[in-house]
Amino acid sequence: MRWLKPGRDYDFMGLRWYFITASIFLNLLALFSFFVWPGLKWGTDFRGGTEIEVAFETPVEAAAVRGAVEAAGFGAPDVVAVPGARKDNTYLVRVQEVSALSDEQKELAQKVLCLAATDESADCPKGLRSDEVKFSPGGDKITVRYQKDVEVCGPPEVDPANPDAKIECPPRAEIGKQLTGRVPGIELRAGRAVVVQNVRERKVDFLLKGRGEQMMDGLRAALGATVPEQPERSEWVGAKAGKDLRDAAITSVLIAIIFVMGYIAFRFDVRFAPGAIVAMIHDVLIAAGVIVLAGHEITLSTIAALLTIVGYSIMDTVVVYDRVRENLGRHRKMSFPAIINKAITEMLGRTIKTSLTTLLSLLPFMFWGTTLIKNFALTLIAGIIVGTYSSIFIAAPFTEWIDRRFYAGKTMKKTRRIVRKAAAADPGSVPAG
């Protein structure tokens, strides 16, 4: 960098307490945001439920959106404005209900679909009996295999005399009436809701409305034309799956930290590992705190960004450690703090250029990405900024303190002993210092 004069070693270690104090404050602020205010907000990925993101055409109050969803039969919906959304008047609507069908609904659906029916009645005529009824895990599709004497037609045929009119297969039309309005809570999708999966095996799919579609219907009924045709996104996760995902996310971060600690201890020395781990935890906490304070939720994309920060932080720390180790061999008469200063001076330009290049590549996602992409980019930007200075003002000073406090400066002695042996074996391999 031009503002770093060649050949001059700057006293970065003398500034470490300013940055350590700032880091302590930022980490305490992050912990405060987690447990006091505003608190961790787990996304649907981890809480379970159904959520839709809706960009309304005109300004709408959150209370009106909440009332419309409640009128559609959903209890206690969460309605929050989406910060930084691509469109104005964008709300995230979440309910605890998912698209899975209850046991009572499945039992009644099997009854109206005439599963294994033997007696012929008005509800179960011979031409509509079924041998098998399967429900999709999400509860948005029912697959029925009809008995051999049931005629199952393929897609509607086109009348050559009237191309705009389609000839509906009578048995297929009757099949579509079996579920319509007969099982509470089950609604067929608008349009082509009955799809023939296999004519030979007489398999038919009933496509059901999910909770997201039902919420959109409720919004249209209450708010009219301001509701768009489709939501920006729609997701659902079961409660058990959400808990499993949350536990797996926390475990994955902890495992990553443990393996990185082992890598640093193997690559350098065991006393280098604590500094790298402290810097990583520091970066992850502050990046997560930025997300929470910005009002965003912790989702799978956030966890992916935090794991990326772990890798980026350790990469930057390894670069600094490598130069520190090289300088330990080259400058055998210098103190450990002076060697760290020299290493940071030599690597600072490279570190800043790398970080700025990465930040520039993330800025377009912040301006033009979707909500999830923006959350991902914001997490990475915060992690890169704190990761750049933590490698310089957290990891290296902590390593020097560990060596001085617990090993009485043995890092210097051990490294110089290795250098002397290498110089004795090949005098030209090691610079004089």
C-alpha positions as CSV (number, residue, x, y, z in Angstrom):
1,M,0.0,0.0,0.0
2,R,1.3,3.5,-0.8
3,W,0.7,4.8,2.7
4,L,3.0,2.1,4.1
5,K,6.6,3.3,3.6
6,P,8.9,0.5,2.4
7,G,11.4,-0.8,4.9
8,R,9.6,0.7,7.9
9,D,8.0,-1.6,10.6
10,Y,4.8,-0.1,12.1
11,D,3.9,-0.8,15.7
12,F,0.6,-2.6,15.2
13,M,1.1,-4.5,18.5
14,G,1.0,-1.1,20.3
15,L,-2.5,-0.5,18.9
16,R,-3.8,-3.9,19.9
17,W,-5.6,-2.8,23.1
18,Y,-7.7,-0.3,21.2
19,F,-9.0,-3.0,18.9
20,I,-9.3,-5.6,21.6
21,T,-11.4,-3.1,23.6
22,A,-13.6,-2.5,20.5
23,S,-13.9,-6.2,19.9
24,I,-15.0,-6.9,23.5
25,F,-17.6,-4.2,23.2
26,L,-18.9,-5.5,19.9
27,N,-19.1,-9.1,21.2
28,L,-20.9,-8.0,24.3
29,L,-23.3,-6.0,22.1
30,A,-23.8,-9.2,19.9
31,L,-24.6,-11.3,23.0
32,F,-27.0,-8.5,24.3
33,S,-28.8,-8.7,20.9
34,F,-29.1,-12.5,21.2
35,F,-30.5,-12.8,24.7
36,V,-32.0,-9.4,25.6
37,W,-32.9,-7.1,22.7
38,P,-34.1,-7.7,20.0
39,G,-33.4,-11.4,20.5
40,L,-32.7,-14.2,18.1
41,K,-35.3,-14.7,15.5
42,W,-35.2,-18.2,14.0
43,G,-36.6,-18.5,10.5
44,T,-39.1,-21.0,9.3
45,D,-36.2,-23.3,8.5
46,F,-35.6,-23.8,12.2
47,R,-39.0,-23.1,13.8
48,G,-41.2,-25.0,11.5
49,G,-44.4,-23.6,9.9
50,T,-45.4,-22.0,6.6
51,E,-44.3,-18.6,5.4
52,I,-44.9,-16.5,2.3
53,E,-43.3,-13.3,1.3
54,V,-45.8,-11.0,-0.4
55,A,-45.0,-7.7,-2.2
56,F,-48.3,-5.8,-2.3
57,E,-49.1,-3.4,-5.1
58,T,-50.2,-0.6,-2.9
59,P,-49.4,0.4,0.8
60,V,-51.0,-2.0,3.2
61,E,-50.9,-1.9,7.0
62,A,-49.6,-5.0,8.8
63,A,-52.7,-5.2,10.9
64,A,-54.8,-5.5,7.8
65,V,-52.6,-8.3,6.5
66,R,-52.8,-10.1,9.9
67,G,-56.6,-9.8,9.9
68,A,-56.9,-11.2,6.4
69,V,-54.8,-14.3,7.3
70,E,-56.8,-14.9,10.5
71,A,-60.1,-14.6,8.6
72,A,-58.8,-17.4,6.3
73,G,-58.7,-19.7,9.3
74,F,-55.1,-19.4,10.5
75,G,-54.3,-18.7,14.1
76,A,-51.8,-16.1,15.5
77,P,-49.9,-15.3,12.2
78,D,-46.6,-13.4,12.3
79,V,-46.6,-10.4,9.9
80,V,-43.4,-8.4,9.7
81,A,-42.2,-5.9,7.1
82,V,-39.2,-7.2,5.2
83,P,-36.2,-4.9,5.6
84,G,-34.3,-4.1,2.4
85,A,-36.7,-5.9,0.1
86,R,-36.6,-5.3,-3.6
87,K,-40.1,-3.9,-3.6
88,D,-41.9,-1.6,-1.3
89,N,-44.8,-2.9,0.9
90,T,-43.3,-6.3,1.2
91,Y,-44.4,-8.4,4.2
92,L,-43.4,-11.8,5.5
93,V,-46.4,-13.8,6.7
94,R,-45.7,-16.9,8.8
95,V,-48.1,-19.3,10.5
96,Q,-47.4,-22.4,12.5
97,E,-49.6,-24.6,10.3
98,V,-47.9,-26.7,7.6
99,S,-49.3,-28.5,4.7
100,A,-49.3,-31.9,6.3
101,L,-52.6,-33.7,6.6
102,S,-54.0,-34.9,10.0
103,D,-54.9,-38.5,10.6
104,E,-58.5,-37.6,10.6
105,Q,-58.2,-35.9,7.2
106,K,-56.4,-38.9,5.8
107,E,-59.0,-41.3,7.1
108,L,-61.8,-39.3,5.7
109,A,-60.0,-38.9,2.3
110,Q,-59.5,-42.7,2.1
111,K,-63.2,-43.1,2.7
112,V,-64.4,-40.6,0.1
113,L,-61.9,-42.1,-2.4
114,C,-63.5,-45.5,-1.9
115,L,-60.4,-47.3,-0.8
116,A,-60.9,-51.0,-1.0
117,A,-64.7,-50.5,-1.2
118,T,-66.7,-53.6,-1.9
119,D,-70.3,-52.5,-1.7
120,E,-71.8,-50.3,-4.4
121,S,-73.5,-47.2,-3.1
122,A,-74.2,-43.6,-4.2
123,D,-70.9,-42.5,-2.5
124,C,-68.8,-45.4,-3.9
125,P,-70.0,-46.4,-7.3
126,K,-68.2,-49.3,-9.0
127,G,-66.5,-46.9,-11.4
128,L,-64.7,-44.9,-8.7
129,R,-63.3,-47.5,-6.3
130,S,-59.6,-47.5,-5.5
131,D,-57.0,-50.0,-4.3
132,E,-54.4,-47.7,-3.0
133,V,-54.2,-44.1,-1.6
134,K,-50.9,-42.5,-0.8
135,F,-50.3,-39.1,0.8
136,S,-47.2,-37.0,0.1
137,P,-45.0,-36.0,3.1
138,G,-46.0,-32.4,2.7
139,G,-49.7,-33.1,2.3
140,D,-49.9,-31.3,-1.0
141,K,-50.6,-34.3,-3.2
142,I,-52.7,-37.5,-2.9
143,T,-51.9,-40.3,-5.3
144,V,-54.7,-42.9,-5.9
145,R,-54.5,-46.2,-7.8
146,Y,-57.9,-47.2,-8.9
147,Q,-59.3,-50.7,-9.4
148,K,-59.1,-52.5,-12.7
149,D,-62.7,-51.7,-13.7
150,V,-62.2,-48.0,-13.4
151,E,-61.5,-46.2,-16.7
152,V,-58.7,-43.6,-16.3
153,C,-58.2,-41.2,-19.2
154,G,-55.2,-39.2,-20.1
155,P,-55.0,-35.4,-20.6
156,P,-58.1,-33.8,-22.1
157,E,-58.4,-34.2,-25.9
158,V,-58.9,-31.4,-28.3
159,D,-62.1,-31.2,-30.5
160,P,-60.9,-30.7,-34.1
161,A,-64.1,-28.8,-34.9
162,N,-63.6,-26.4,-32.0
163,P,-59.9,-26.2,-30.9
164,D,-60.6,-23.9,-28.1
165,A,-62.9,-26.4,-26.4
166,K,-61.5,-29.5,-24.7
167,I,-63.3,-32.8,-24.4
168,E,-63.2,-33.8,-20.7
169,C,-63.1,-37.6,-20.1
170,P,-66.3,-38.3,-18.1
171,P,-64.7,-40.7,-15.7
172,R,-61.9,-38.3,-15.0
173,A,-64.4,-35.5,-14.4
174,E,-66.2,-37.7,-11.9
175,I,-62.9,-38.5,-10.2
176,G,-62.2,-34.8,-9.7
177,K,-65.5,-34.5,-7.7
178,Q,-64.5,-37.1,-5.1
179,L,-62.5,-34.8,-2.9
180,T,-64.1,-31.4,-3.8
181,G,-65.7,-30.0,-0.6
182,R,-65.9,-33.4,1.0
183,V,-62.9,-33.3,3.3
184,P,-62.6,-30.3,5.6
185,G,-59.3,-28.5,5.2
186,I,-58.5,-30.1,1.8
187,E,-58.9,-27.9,-1.3
188,L,-57.9,-28.8,-4.8
189,R,-55.7,-26.3,-6.7
190,A,-57.2,-24.0,-9.2
191,G,-57.0,-25.2,-12.8
192,R,-55.8,-28.7,-13.5
193,A,-55.9,-30.2,-10.1
194,V,-56.4,-33.9,-11.2
195,V,-53.4,-35.2,-13.1
196,V,-53.2,-38.7,-14.6
197,Q,-49.8,-40.1,-13.6
198,N,-50.1,-43.5,-15.3
199,V,-53.0,-44.6,-17.5
200,R,-51.9,-48.3,-17.6
201,E,-51.6,-48.5,-13.8
202,R,-54.7,-46.3,-13.3
203,K,-52.8,-43.8,-11.0
204,V,-54.1,-40.3,-10.6
205,D,-52.7,-37.4,-8.6
206,F,-54.9,-35.0,-6.7
207,L,-52.9,-31.7,-6.4
208,L,-54.0,-29.9,-3.2
209,K,-53.7,-26.3,-2.1
210,G,-50.8,-25.8,0.4
211,R,-51.1,-23.5,3.3
212,G,-49.2,-20.8,1.4
213,E,-51.9,-20.9,-1.4
214,Q,-54.7,-20.8,1.2
215,M,-53.1,-17.7,2.8
216,M,-52.9,-16.0,-0.6
217,D,-56.6,-16.8,-1.3
218,G,-57.4,-15.3,2.1
219,L,-55.4,-12.2,1.3
220,R,-57.1,-11.8,-2.1
221,A,-60.5,-12.2,-0.6
222,A,-59.9,-9.5,2.0
223,L,-57.6,-7.0,0.3
224,G,-58.5,-7.4,-3.3
225,A,-56.3,-6.2,-6.3
226,T,-53.4,-5.0,-4.1
227,V,-52.4,-8.7,-3.6
228,P,-50.1,-10.0,-6.4
229,E,-50.8,-13.1,-8.4
230,Q,-47.9,-15.0,-6.9
231,P,-45.9,-14.5,-3.7
232,E,-42.2,-13.6,-3.9
233,R,-41.5,-16.9,-2.2
234,S,-43.3,-19.6,-0.3
235,E,-41.8,-22.2,2.1
236,W,-42.8,-24.7,4.7
237,V,-41.0,-26.9,7.2
238,G,-42.3,-29.3,9.7
239,A,-41.7,-28.6,13.4
240,K,-39.6,-31.7,14.0
241,A,-37.6,-31.0,10.8
242,G,-37.0,-27.4,11.9
243,K,-35.7,-28.6,15.3
244,D,-33.4,-31.1,13.6
245,L,-32.1,-28.4,11.3
246,R,-31.4,-26.0,14.1
247,D,-29.5,-28.7,16.1
248,A,-27.6,-29.7,13.0
249,A,-26.7,-26.1,12.2
250,I,-25.3,-25.5,15.7
251,T,-23.4,-28.8,15.6
252,S,-21.9,-28.0,12.2
253,V,-20.5,-24.7,13.4
254,L,-19.0,-26.3,16.5
255,I,-17.5,-29.2,14.5
256,A,-15.9,-26.7,12.0
257,I,-14.3,-24.8,14.9
258,I,-12.9,-28.1,16.4
259,F,-11.4,-29.2,13.1
260,V,-9.9,-25.8,12.4
261,M,-8.3,-25.9,15.8
262,G,-6.7,-29.3,15.0
263,Y,-5.5,-28.0,11.6
264,I,-3.8,-25.0,13.1
265,A,-2.2,-27.0,15.8
266,F,-0.9,-29.5,13.2
267,R,0.1,-26.9,10.7
268,F,1.9,-24.5,13.0
269,D,2.1,-25.2,16.8
270,V,-0.4,-25.9,19.5
271,R,0.1,-22.4,20.9
272,F,-1.0,-20.8,17.6
273,A,-4.4,-22.6,17.7
274,P,-6.1,-20.6,20.5
275,G,-5.5,-17.3,18.7
276,A,-7.1,-18.6,15.5
277,I,-10.1,-20.0,17.4
278,V,-10.6,-16.8,19.4
279,A,-10.5,-14.8,16.1
280,M,-13.0,-17.2,14.5
281,I,-15.5,-17.1,17.4
282,H,-15.1,-13.3,17.5
283,D,-15.9,-13.0,13.8
284,V,-18.9,-15.4,13.9
285,L,-20.4,-13.6,17.0
286,I,-20.1,-10.1,15.5
287,A,-21.4,-11.2,12.1
288,A,-24.4,-12.9,13.7
289,G,-25.0,-9.8,15.9
290,V,-25.2,-7.6,12.8
291,I,-27.9,-9.9,11.4
292,V,-29.9,-9.8,14.6
293,L,-29.6,-6.0,15.1
294,A,-30.6,-5.5,11.5
295,G,-33.9,-7.2,12.2
296,H,-33.2,-10.3,10.0
297,E,-33.9,-13.9,10.9
298,I,-31.4,-16.7,11.3
299,T,-32.0,-19.1,8.4
300,L,-30.1,-21.8,6.6
301,S,-28.5,-19.2,4.3
302,T,-27.3,-17.3,7.4
303,I,-25.7,-20.5,8.8
304,A,-24.1,-21.1,5.4
305,A,-22.7,-17.6,5.5
306,L,-21.3,-18.1,9.0
307,L,-19.6,-21.3,8.0
308,T,-18.1,-19.4,5.0
309,I,-16.8,-16.7,7.4
310,V,-15.2,-19.5,9.5
311,G,-13.3,-20.6,6.4
312,Y,-12.4,-17.0,5.3
313,S,-11.3,-16.0,8.8
314,I,-9.0,-19.0,9.1
315,M,-7.5,-18.4,5.7
316,D,-6.6,-14.8,6.5
317,T,-5.2,-15.9,9.9
318,V,-3.1,-18.7,8.3
319,V,-1.5,-16.1,5.9
320,V,-0.5,-13.9,8.8
321,Y,0.8,-17.0,10.8
322,D,2.8,-18.1,7.8
323,R,4.6,-14.8,7.6
324,V,5.2,-14.8,11.3
325,R,6.7,-18.2,11.2
326,E,9.0,-17.2,8.2
327,N,10.2,-14.1,10.1
328,L,10.9,-16.2,13.2
329,G,13.6,-17.9,11.1
330,R,14.8,-14.9,9.2
331,H,15.1,-12.4,12.1
332,R,16.4,-14.5,15.0
333,K,17.5,-11.4,17.1
334,M,14.1,-9.7,17.0
335,S,11.5,-10.0,19.8
336,F,8.3,-11.9,19.1
337,P,6.2,-8.7,19.2
338,A,8.6,-7.0,16.7
339,I,8.4,-10.1,14.4
340,I,4.6,-9.9,14.5
341,N,4.7,-6.2,13.6
342,K,7.0,-6.9,10.7
343,A,4.8,-9.8,9.5
344,I,1.6,-7.6,9.6
345,T,3.4,-4.7,7.8
346,E,4.4,-7.1,5.0
347,M,1.0,-8.7,4.7
348,L,-1.4,-5.7,5.4
349,G,-1.5,-4.5,1.7
350,R,-2.3,-8.0,0.4
351,T,-4.9,-8.5,3.1
352,I,-6.7,-5.2,2.4
353,K,-6.7,-5.8,-1.4
354,T,-8.1,-9.3,-1.0
355,S,-10.8,-8.1,1.4
356,L,-11.8,-5.2,-0.8
357,T,-12.0,-7.4,-3.9
358,T,-14.3,-9.8,-2.0
359,L,-16.5,-7.0,-0.7
360,L,-16.9,-5.5,-4.2
361,S,-18.2,-8.9,-5.5
362,L,-20.8,-9.0,-2.7
363,L,-22.2,-5.5,-3.1
364,P,-24.3,-6.3,-6.2
365,F,-26.1,-9.0,-4.2
366,M,-26.8,-6.4,-1.5
367,F,-28.5,-4.1,-4.0
368,W,-30.2,-6.4,-6.4
369,G,-30.5,-9.8,-4.7
370,T,-33.6,-11.4,-3.2
371,T,-34.2,-11.2,0.6
372,L,-32.4,-14.4,1.3
373,I,-29.4,-13.4,-0.9
374,K,-29.3,-10.0,0.8
375,N,-29.1,-11.7,4.2
376,F,-26.4,-13.9,3.0
377,A,-24.4,-11.0,1.5
378,L,-24.8,-8.8,4.6
379,T,-23.5,-11.6,6.9
380,L,-20.5,-12.2,4.6
381,I,-19.7,-8.4,4.4
382,A,-19.8,-8.1,8.2
383,G,-17.7,-11.3,8.6
384,I,-15.1,-10.1,6.1
385,I,-14.7,-6.7,7.7
386,V,-14.2,-8.1,11.2
387,G,-12.3,-11.1,10.0
388,T,-9.7,-8.8,8.3
389,Y,-8.8,-6.9,11.5
390,S,-9.2,-9.9,13.8
391,S,-6.4,-11.8,12.0
392,I,-4.2,-8.8,12.7
393,F,-5.3,-7.4,16.0
394,I,-6.8,-10.5,17.7
395,A,-5.2,-13.7,16.5
396,A,-1.6,-12.6,16.4
397,P,-1.6,-10.6,19.7
398,F,-3.4,-13.5,21.4
399,T,-0.8,-15.9,20.2
400,E,2.0,-13.7,21.5
401,W,0.2,-13.5,24.9
402,I,-0.2,-17.3,25.0
403,D,3.5,-17.8,24.3
404,R,4.6,-15.2,26.9
405,R,2.1,-16.2,29.6
406,F,2.1,-20.0,29.5
407,Y,5.2,-21.0,27.5
408,A,7.7,-18.3,28.8
409,G,8.7,-17.4,25.2
410,K,9.5,-21.0,24.1
411,T,8.0,-20.4,20.7
412,M,11.0,-18.2,19.8
413,K,13.5,-20.6,21.3
414,K,12.0,-23.7,19.6
415,T,11.8,-22.0,16.2
416,R,15.3,-20.7,16.4
417,R,16.6,-24.1,17.4
418,I,15.0,-25.6,14.3
419,V,16.4,-22.8,12.2
420,R,19.9,-23.4,13.6
421,K,19.7,-27.1,12.7
422,A,18.6,-26.2,9.2
423,A,21.4,-23.7,8.8
424,A,23.9,-26.3,10.0
425,A,22.7,-28.8,7.4
426,D,22.5,-26.2,4.6
427,P,24.1,-22.9,5.4
428,G,22.7,-21.2,2.3
429,S,19.1,-22.2,3.0
430,V,18.5,-19.7,5.9
431,P,19.1,-16.0,5.7
432,A,21.4,-14.5,8.3
433,G,19.6,-12.5,11.0
